[in-house]
Amino acid sequence: MKSSAPPDRSGLKTGLKKLFSGSAFIFGCRITGAAVTFLTQVVMARWMGAAELGIYVLAFSWITILAVVAVAGLNGAAMRFIGQPLAADDHSAIQGFLLRSRQISMGISLLVALAMIGVALSGYAGDSRYVYVYLLGAAALPFYTLIIYYAGIANAFSWFGISFMPNNVVRPVVFFLAIAAFWYASGNLDATVSMALHLLVIALLGLTVAGWCERSLRARIRPAEPTFDTRLWLRTALPIMFMILFSSYFPAFTVIVAGPLLTNADIAIFNTAFRIALLVSFGVTAIDAFVSPEMMRLYAKGEQEALKSLVNRTTRTRYLIALSAVVIFAVAGEWILGFFGPEFITGYWVLIILGLTQLAQAAAGPAARLLSFTGHQDQGLYISMAALILSAVLIWALAIPYGVMGAAVASLIAIVTWCAGMSYAVASRLGIRPSLLSWQRDD
């Protein structure tokens, strides 16, 4: 009679422990920034009112989206075009990618900023308050592009501190202190003043991050004659840009699309509910960012089973975090929204619907990252573009008759569609089907 030893769970336990502990720092950055941003939104809502907050939110949403467009996905492509040459000790390719990606990102950001200034001065914005807010936003755009660009570069080198702390912790904290100081000094705050203060914070932070990263890159990368493959880089990066827009900046996109259809107060309520729902994504993104270099390494070495196991653990962890958050929103949503003021409590069901969008994204696993660094970014491009178009159409179709609730339902439908498409692409192209059923299935 043969005796069989019980399956060894030590590898699974070690993997989970490493996943949680390695993500702790990134999650700490995310949650700290989220808490400060939450507090900032609360005080801005109370000091400015929903209508004035809506003006600021719409303008900053434009800055966020345009900065992502300016980087052109090169921050996401850095994981592949820095990671692979690092493994091959090809410093010429790294030097070439860094040089060309900087030129492209900064060039586009300056052109877009000039276009934004032209639109603001043309009178398209209407109210003079809008004009000043958008002019200040245009000035902030190149510096915000610097922050986003170097965050991607730092993540490719696993420099998690400089990748996540500046934009997720330092910027919100300093901005909060700035508006609090101005309020207590003057007793007044509006969208224009808030944007001016944010411009100062973003400019100082952008220059600091750029200086630190450039100094670190000189120490890390050997001097070498740069080699260029700009066509491949852009062909890879642009699809990633659309995936990043959808997976990380979809709330800002929806605010921009819904802006002409909603009142300033409704924009503020919708944005507030989405920002609260996004608390879920901070833990999810922290896990993804930590495991991405390891997933890249496993894929490059052809270790398919180990890659599947890592993706499974990552997906399950993401889902549990998201599910816990949705339960909290259901129980305490009105209480949370009440911090912003009585008028924001009407956004309770909007918060629940938008919380479900985060649950759907968590269940899809790290699909976008998997497609981007395995050479299947084109599939991600088609799916993300289709989902963005679908969301815009649905927002226009539903927000007009149903207001902010219509915009929320449109967002949910678009995100569920995107998640289904991305999951199918990962399964068909990579043969990876993350399981939520059992923590032991991938042993």
C-alpha positions in Angstrom: 0.0 0.0 0.0 1.5 3.3 -1.1 1.4 6.2 1.2 1.1 9.6 -0.3 2.5 12.7 1.5 0.2 15.6 1.8 0.8 18.3 -0.9 3.5 20.8 0.0 1.8 24.1 0.6 5.0 25.9 1.6 5.6 27.3 -1.9 2.1 28.7 -2.0 2.4 30.2 1.4 5.8 31.7 0.6 4.4 33.1 -2.7 1.4 34.7 -0.9 3.6 36.1 1.8 6.0 37.7 -0.7 3.1 39.1 -2.7 1.5 40.7 0.3 4.8 42.0 1.9 6.2 43.2 -1.4 3.1 45.1 -2.2 2.8 46.6 1.3 5.0 49.7 0.5 3.2 50.5 -2.8 -0.2 49.9 -1.1 0.9 52.2 1.7 1.7 54.9 -0.8 -1.6 54.5 -2.5 -3.7 54.4 0.6 -1.9 57.3 2.1 -2.4 59.4 -1.0 -6.0 58.3 -1.2 -6.6 59.3 2.4 -5.1 62.7 1.8 -6.9 63.2 -1.5 -10.1 62.2 0.2 -9.5 64.8 2.9 -8.6 67.4 0.3 -11.8 66.8 -1.6 -13.8 67.1 1.6 -12.4 70.4 2.6 -12.5 71.8 -1.0 -16.2 70.7 -1.3 -17.0 72.5 2.0 -14.9 75.6 1.4 -15.7 76.0 -2.3 -19.1 74.3 -2.7 -20.0 71.6 -5.3 -20.3 74.0 -8.2 -16.9 75.5 -7.9 -15.4 72.1 -7.1 -16.9 70.9 -10.4 -15.0 73.6 -12.3 -11.7 72.5 -10.8 -12.4 68.8 -11.2 -13.2 69.1 -14.9 -10.1 71.2 -15.6 -7.8 68.8 -13.7 -9.3 65.9 -15.4 -8.3 67.4 -18.7 -4.7 67.9 -17.4 -4.6 64.2 -16.3 -5.8 62.8 -19.6 -3.6 65.1 -21.7 -0.5 64.2 -19.7 -1.2 60.5 -20.3 -1.6 61.3 -24.0 1.7 63.3 -24.0 3.6 60.3 -22.5 2.1 58.2 -25.4 2.3 55.0 -23.4 6.1 55.1 -23.2 5.9 54.9 -19.4 4.1 51.6 -19.7 6.3 50.3 -22.5 9.4 51.0 -20.3 8.7 47.7 -18.5 9.4 45.8 -21.7 12.0 48.0 -23.4 14.0 48.5 -20.3 13.4 45.1 -18.7 14.4 43.0 -21.6 17.7 44.9 -22.4 18.5 44.8 -18.7 18.2 41.1 -18.7 20.5 41.0 -21.8 22.9 43.6 -20.4 22.2 45.8 -23.5 22.8 49.3 -22.2 22.8 50.8 -25.7 19.2 49.9 -26.2 18.3 51.3 -22.8 20.1 54.6 -23.5 18.3 54.9 -26.8 14.9 54.2 -25.3 15.4 56.7 -22.5 16.6 59.5 -24.8 13.9 59.1 -27.4 11.1 58.6 -24.9 12.0 61.8 -23.1 12.1 63.7 -26.4 8.7 62.4 -27.5 7.0 62.9 -24.1 8.3 66.4 -23.5 7.7 67.5 -27.1 4.1 66.4 -27.1 3.4 67.9 -23.7 4.6 71.3 -24.8 2.5 71.2 -28.0 -0.6 70.1 -26.1 -0.1 72.8 -23.5 0.1 75.4 -26.2 -3.1 74.1 -27.8 -4.8 74.2 -24.4 -3.7 77.8 -24.0 -5.1 78.6 -27.4 -8.4 77.0 -26.7 -8.7 78.8 -23.4 -7.9 82.2 -24.9 -10.3 81.6 -27.8 -13.3 82.1 -25.5 -14.4 78.5 -25.9 -14.3 78.0 -22.1 -16.9 80.8 -21.7 -16.9 82.0 -18.1 -13.7 83.9 -17.2 -13.2 81.7 -14.2 -12.8 78.8 -16.6 -10.2 80.7 -18.7 -7.9 81.3 -15.8 -8.2 77.8 -14.5 -7.4 76.2 -17.9 -4.5 78.6 -18.5 -3.0 77.5 -15.1 -3.7 73.9 -16.0 -1.8 74.3 -19.3 1.2 75.6 -17.4 1.1 72.5 -15.1 0.7 70.0 -17.9 4.4 69.6 -18.9 5.4 69.2 -15.3 2.7 66.6 -14.6 3.9 64.8 -17.7 7.4 64.6 -16.2 6.0 63.0 -13.0 4.0 60.4 -15.0 6.9 59.6 -17.4 9.5 59.1 -14.7 7.1 57.0 -12.6 7.0 54.5 -15.4 10.8 54.6 -15.8 11.4 54.1 -12.1 8.9 51.2 -12.0 10.8 49.4 -14.8 13.9 49.5 -12.6 11.9 48.5 -9.5 12.6 51.8 -7.8 9.2 51.7 -6.2 9.8 54.7 -3.9 10.3 57.2 -6.6 7.8 55.5 -8.8 4.9 55.8 -6.4 5.6 58.3 -3.6 5.8 61.6 -5.5 2.5 61.4 -7.3 0.6 59.3 -4.8 1.8 60.8 -1.5 4.0 63.9 -1.8 1.8 65.8 -4.3 -1.5 65.3 -2.5 0.0 66.1 0.9 1.7 69.3 -0.2 -1.3 70.4 -2.2 -3.5 69.9 0.9 -1.2 71.9 3.1 -1.1 74.6 0.4 -4.9 75.0 0.1 -5.3 74.7 3.9 -2.7 77.5 4.5 -4.4 79.7 1.9 -7.8 79.2 3.4 -6.7 80.0 6.9 -4.8 83.0 5.7 -7.6 84.5 3.5 -10.8 82.7 4.4 -11.5 82.2 0.7 -10.9 79.4 -1.9 -12.1 78.9 -5.4 -11.2 76.9 -8.5 -8.6 79.4 -9.8 -6.7 79.7 -6.6 -6.8 75.9 -6.2 -5.3 75.3 -9.7 -2.6 78.0 -9.1 -1.5 76.3 -5.9 -1.6 72.9 -7.6 0.5 74.3 -10.4 3.3 75.3 -8.0 3.2 71.9 -6.3 3.3 70.0 -9.6 6.1 72.1 -11.1 8.4 71.7 -8.0 7.7 68.0 -7.8 8.1 67.4 -11.5 11.5 69.0 -11.6 12.6 67.2 -8.4 11.6 63.8 -9.7 13.3 64.4 -13.0 16.5 65.4 -11.4 16.5 62.4 -9.0 15.8 59.9 -11.8 18.4 61.3 -14.2 21.0 61.1 -11.5 20.0 57.5 -10.6 20.0 56.5 -14.3 23.5 57.8 -14.8 24.6 55.6 -11.9 22.7 52.6 -13.0 23.2 52.5 -16.8 26.6 52.4 -18.3 27.6 55.1 -20.9 27.0 53.6 -24.4 26.1 54.7 -27.9 22.3 54.7 -28.0 20.5 52.5 -30.4 17.0 53.4 -31.6 14.0 51.5 -32.7 11.5 54.3 -32.4 9.0 52.8 -34.7 8.7 49.6 -32.6 8.6 51.6 -29.4 5.8 53.8 -30.5 3.9 50.9 -32.1 4.1 49.1 -28.8 3.5 52.2 -26.6 0.5 53.7 -28.2 -1.7 50.6 -27.6 -0.5 50.6 -24.0 -1.5 54.3 -23.7 -5.1 53.3 -24.5 -5.0 50.5 -22.0 -3.6 52.8 -19.4 -6.3 55.4 -20.2 -9.0 52.8 -19.6 -7.5 50.9 -16.7 -6.0 53.9 -14.7 -7.6 57.1 -15.9 -11.1 56.1 -16.9 -12.7 58.3 -14.2 -11.0 61.4 -15.6 -12.2 60.4 -19.1 -15.8 60.0 -18.0 -15.7 63.3 -16.2 -14.6 65.0 -19.5 -17.2 63.2 -21.6 -20.0 63.9 -19.1 -18.9 67.4 -18.4 -21.1 69.1 -21.1 -24.1 67.0 -20.0 -24.1 67.6 -16.3 -24.2 70.6 -14.0 -21.0 71.6 -12.2 -22.5 70.2 -8.9 -23.4 66.9 -10.6 -19.8 66.7 -12.0 -18.5 67.1 -8.4 -20.8 64.4 -7.1 -20.0 62.0 -9.9 -16.2 62.6 -9.5 -16.4 62.3 -5.7 -18.2 58.9 -5.9 -15.7 57.7 -8.5 -12.8 58.8 -6.4 -14.1 56.9 -3.4 -14.7 53.8 -5.5 -11.1 54.1 -6.8 -9.9 53.5 -3.2 -10.3 49.8 -4.3 -7.8 50.2 -7.2 -5.0 51.5 -5.0 -4.5 48.1 -3.4 -5.1 46.3 -6.7 -2.6 48.5 -8.5 0.0 48.1 -5.7 -0.1 44.4 -6.2 0.1 44.6 -10.0 3.1 47.0 -9.9 5.0 44.8 -7.5 4.5 41.6 -9.4 5.0 43.1 -12.9 8.8 42.7 -13.0 8.5 39.1 -11.8 5.8 38.3 -14.4 8.1 39.8 -17.1 11.0 37.7 -15.9 8.9 34.5 -15.8 7.5 35.2 -19.3 11.0 35.9 -20.7 12.3 32.6 -19.3 9.3 30.6 -20.6 8.3 29.5 -17.1 4.6 29.2 -18.1 3.4 27.3 -15.1 5.1 29.6 -12.6 3.6 32.6 -14.5 0.1 31.1 -14.3 0.5 30.5 -10.6 1.6 34.1 -10.0 -1.3 35.5 -12.1 -3.8 33.3 -10.2 -2.5 34.5 -6.8 -2.5 38.1 -7.9 -6.1 37.9 -9.3 -7.5 36.3 -6.2 -5.9 38.8 -3.9 -7.2 41.7 -6.1 -10.7 40.3 -6.0 -10.8 39.9 -2.2 -9.7 43.5 -1.8 -12.3 44.8 -4.2 -15.1 42.7 -2.7 -14.3 43.9 0.8 -14.4 47.5 -0.3 -17.8 47.1 -2.1 -19.3 45.7 1.1 -18.0 48.7 3.0 -19.5 51.1 0.4 -22.9 49.4 0.7 -22.9 49.6 4.5 -21.3 53.0 5.0 -21.6 54.8 1.6 -24.0 57.5 2.8 -21.9 58.2 5.8 -18.7 58.5 3.7 -20.4 60.8 1.2 -21.7 62.9 4.0 -18.2 64.1 4.8 -18.3 66.1 1.6 -21.6 67.9 2.5 -25.3 67.1 2.5 -25.6 67.5 -1.3 -23.2 64.7 -1.9 -25.3 62.0 -0.1 -27.5 61.8 -3.2 -24.5 60.0 -4.9 -25.0 56.8 -2.8 -26.2 54.6 -5.6 -23.7 56.2 -7.9 -21.0 55.0 -5.5 -22.4 51.5 -5.4 -22.5 51.2 -9.2 -19.0 52.6 -9.6 -17.8 50.3 -6.8 -19.0 47.4 -9.0 -16.8 48.6 -11.8 -13.7 48.1 -9.6 -14.9 44.6 -8.6 -15.1 43.7 -12.3 -11.6 45.1 -13.0 -10.2 43.1 -10.0 -11.8 39.9 -11.3 -10.1 40.4 -14.7 -6.7 40.0 -13.2 -3.6 41.9 -14.4 -4.7 41.4 -18.0 -3.6 44.8 -19.3 -0.1 44.4 -18.0 0.2 40.8 -19.3 -0.8 41.9 -22.8 1.5 44.9 -22.8 4.8 43.2 -22.0 4.1 39.9 -23.9 3.8 41.6 -27.3 0.0 41.4 -27.5 -0.6 45.0 -26.9 -2.5 45.4 -30.2 -5.4 43.2 -28.8 -5.4 45.5 -25.8 -5.5 48.5 -28.1 -8.6 47.3 -30.0 -10.4 46.3 -26.8 -9.6 49.6 -25.0 -10.5 51.8 -27.9 -13.8 50.0 -28.4 -14.6 50.3 -24.7 -13.7 54.0 -24.6 -16.0 54.6 -27.6 -18.7 52.5 -26.0 -18.4 54.5 -22.8 -18.7 57.8 -24.6 -21.7 56.7 -26.6 -23.4 55.3 -23.5 -22.7 58.4 -21.4 -24.2 60.6 -24.0 -27.2 58.3 -24.4 -27.8 57.8 -20.6 -26.6 61.0 -18.9 -29.0 63.3 -20.8 -32.2 61.5 -19.6 -30.9 60.0 -16.3 -28.2 62.5 -15.3 -25.4 61.3 -13.0 -27.0 57.9 -12.5 -27.0 57.4 -16.3 -23.3 58.3 -16.4 -22.5 55.7 -13.7 -24.4 52.9 -15.4 -22.7 53.8 -18.7 -19.3 53.5 -16.9 -20.2 50.1 -15.4 -21.3 48.6 -18.8 -18.2 49.9 -20.5 -15.8 48.6 -17.9 -17.5 45.1 -17.7 -17.2 45.0 -21.5 -13.5 45.9 -21.3 -12.8 43.3 -18.6 -14.5 40.6 -20.6 -12.6 41.5 -23.7 -9.2 41.7 -21.9 -9.8 38.4 -20.1 -10.6 36.6 -23.4 -7.5 38.1 -25.0 -5.2 36.8 -22.2 -6.8 33.4 -22.3 -6.7 33.0 -26.1 -3.2 34.5 -26.6 -1.4 33.4 -23.5 -3.4 30.4 -22.3 -3.8 32.0 -18.8 -7.2 31.8 -17.2 -7.1 33.2 -13.7 -9.3 31.3 -11.2 -11.2 32.8 -8.3 -12.5 29.4 -7.1 -9.7 28.0 -5.1 -6.5 29.2 -3.4 -5.0 25.8 -4.0 -5.9 25.2 -7.7 -2.6 26.5 -9.0 -0.3 24.3 -6.9 
